[in-house]
Amino acid sequence: MPLKSTRQQILDLLSKQDQVNAAEISRALSVTQADVRYHLSRMVEEGLILTEKPKYSGRRGRPARRYSLALKSKRDNFDILIRALLRSLQEQYTEQEKGQLLMNIAGQIPGEFKPGGSLGKRLVQAVDQLNLQNYQARWEAHADAARVMFDRCPFAALRPEFPELCVLDTNLLENFLDENVSQVETSAFLADGFCQFNISQKTHTG
């Protein structure tokens, strides 16, 4: 069984306790407070957890900030469902079948959205659409190829456990742009949520 990420362990801990602070989480999970605070800040931004008003303890200094699970995290089991579905994908399908399934899923995500015009215009439209879907996407023009960067990918927390999601992002860009897309591993590739893709125009023969 794969180990749970720090993020998931924090959510599990919060599901069992009403409020905790970073020091308490650090001790419970044997993780540094700096690492805990990083994950807490990201989960607050995403609305998974809430910052509670510190309780006055009578001691000197500022009371430690406490955190609780957001209602939507308590109500929904999407995280459990998604992990179960992805684990089934890993265990029950061949590489070819996984590739086809991910391509089909990527084709459904955009809905009726389809960029048009030159590659530059399609890139602008695709980036705008991705940012509406909680990516932090941008693109740059380079001499060899256009590049699309994700400073944040909404699947980043699942990516170490399910690297297939990177294939999904590649397929998604190919559907948006109707061009060849390849993911580039960089020194920052392992940073949380960062991805980079090269876009090379298809050769059309008439």
C-alpha positions in Angstrom: 0.0 0.0 0.0 1.5 3.4 -1.0 2.4 5.8 1.8 0.0 8.7 2.4 1.3 12.1 1.5 1.9 14.7 4.3 -1.1 16.6 3.0 -3.4 13.5 3.3 -2.0 12.7 6.8 -2.8 16.3 7.9 -6.4 15.9 6.6 -6.7 12.6 8.4 -5.5 14.2 11.6 -7.9 17.1 11.3 -10.8 14.7 10.7 -10.2 13.2 14.1 -9.6 16.5 16.1 -11.6 19.7 16.0 -8.7 22.1 16.0 -4.9 21.7 16.0 -1.9 24.0 15.5 1.2 23.5 13.4 3.3 22.3 16.4 0.8 19.6 17.3 0.6 18.4 13.7 4.4 18.4 13.5 4.7 16.2 16.6 1.9 13.8 15.6 3.3 13.2 12.1 7.0 13.5 12.9 7.3 16.2 10.2 9.1 19.6 10.5 6.9 22.6 11.4 8.2 24.4 8.3 6.9 21.5 6.1 3.6 21.5 8.0 3.1 25.2 7.6 3.8 25.0 3.9 1.0 22.4 3.4 -1.4 24.2 5.8 -1.0 27.5 3.8 -1.7 25.7 0.5 -4.8 23.9 1.9 -6.1 27.1 3.4 -5.8 28.7 -0.1 -7.7 25.8 -1.6 -10.5 25.9 1.0 -9.8 22.5 2.4 -9.1 23.8 5.9 -10.0 26.8 7.9 -8.0 29.1 10.2 -9.6 29.4 13.6 -9.4 32.4 15.9 -6.5 31.6 18.4 -7.7 30.8 22.0 -6.2 32.9 24.8 -4.1 30.7 27.0 -3.0 33.2 29.6 0.6 32.8 28.5 2.9 35.4 27.2 3.2 35.9 23.4 0.8 35.4 20.5 -1.4 32.3 20.7 -0.6 29.7 18.1 -2.8 29.7 15.0 -5.2 26.7 15.0 -6.7 24.9 12.0 -9.9 22.9 11.4 -11.3 20.9 8.5 -13.6 22.9 6.2 -17.1 21.7 5.9 -16.7 20.7 2.3 -13.8 18.4 3.2 -16.0 16.8 6.0 -19.0 16.4 3.7 -17.4 15.1 0.5 -15.3 12.0 -0.1 -14.0 13.0 -3.5 -10.4 12.5 -2.4 -11.1 8.9 -1.4 -13.1 8.2 -4.6 -10.5 9.7 -6.9 -7.7 7.7 -5.3 -9.7 4.5 -5.6 -10.4 5.2 -9.3 -6.8 6.0 -10.0 -5.5 3.0 -8.2 -7.9 0.8 -10.2 -6.4 2.5 -13.3 -2.9 1.6 -12.3 -3.7 -2.0 -11.3 -6.2 -3.2 -13.9 -5.3 -1.7 -17.2 -2.3 -2.2 -19.5 -0.2 0.7 -20.5 -1.9 1.0 -23.8 -5.4 0.9 -22.2 -4.3 3.5 -19.6 -3.1 5.8 -22.4 -6.4 5.5 -24.3 -8.5 6.0 -21.2 -6.5 9.1 -20.2 -6.8 10.5 -23.7 -10.6 10.0 -23.6 -10.8 11.7 -20.2 -8.7 14.7 -21.4 -11.1 15.0 -24.4 -14.0 15.4 -22.1 -12.6 18.0 -19.7 -12.7 21.0 -22.1 -16.4 20.4 -22.9 -17.4 22.5 -25.9 -14.4 24.8 -25.5 -12.2 24.8 -28.6 -9.5 27.5 -29.3 -9.2 28.8 -32.8 -6.9 31.0 -34.9 -3.1 31.1 -35.0 -1.0 29.1 -32.5 -0.4 32.2 -30.5 -4.1 32.9 -30.2 -4.8 29.3 -29.3 -2.2 29.4 -26.6 -3.7 32.6 -25.1 -7.2 31.0 -25.1 -6.0 27.7 -23.7 -4.1 29.4 -20.9 -7.1 31.4 -20.0 -9.3 28.3 -19.9 -6.8 26.4 -17.8 -6.6 29.2 -15.3 -10.4 29.0 -15.0 -9.9 25.4 -14.0 -7.5 26.2 -11.1 -4.3 25.9 -13.0 -1.7 28.7 -12.8 -0.7 28.5 -16.5 1.3 30.8 -18.8 3.1 30.4 -22.1 6.3 31.8 -23.6 7.6 32.0 -27.2 11.0 30.5 -27.8 13.1 30.0 -31.0 12.8 26.2 -31.0 9.2 25.9 -29.7 6.5 27.6 -27.7 6.4 26.5 -24.1 3.5 26.2 -21.6 4.3 26.3 -17.9 2.1 25.3 -15.0 3.2 27.1 -11.9 0.5 25.2 -10.2 -1.3 22.1 -11.3 -4.6 21.2 -9.4 -3.5 17.5 -9.5 -0.1 18.2 -7.9 -1.0 16.6 -4.5 -1.8 13.3 -6.3 1.1 13.4 -8.8 3.7 11.6 -6.7 1.3 8.7 -6.1 -0.2 8.8 -9.6 2.2 10.0 -12.3 -0.3 9.2 -14.9 -1.9 12.6 -14.2 1.1 14.2 -16.0 0.0 12.2 -19.1 -3.5 13.6 -18.6 -2.2 17.2 -18.6 -0.2 16.5 -21.8 -3.3 15.1 -23.5 -5.4 18.0 -22.3 -3.0 20.5 -23.9 -2.9 18.5 -27.1 -6.7 18.7 -27.3 -6.8 22.4 -26.6 -4.1 23.3 -29.2 -4.3 20.5 -31.8 -0.5 20.4 -31.8 2.2 18.0 -30.6 2.9 18.4 -26.9 5.8 16.9 -24.8 6.5 17.3 -21.1 9.9 18.6 -20.2 11.6 17.6 -16.9 13.5 20.6 -15.4 15.4 21.2 -12.2 12.1 22.6 -10.8 10.1 19.6 -12.0 9.7 18.1 -8.5 8.5 21.4 -7.1 4.9 21.2 -6.0 2.7 21.7 -9.1 5.3 22.9 -11.5 5.3 21.5 -15.1 6.7 22.6 -18.4 5.6 21.5 -21.9 7.1 22.0 -25.4 4.6 22.7 -28.1 5.6 21.7 -31.6 3.3 22.4 -34.6 2.1 19.4 -36.5 3.2 19.0 -40.1 0.2 19.0 -42.3 0.5 17.4 -45.7 -1.9 18.3 -48.4 
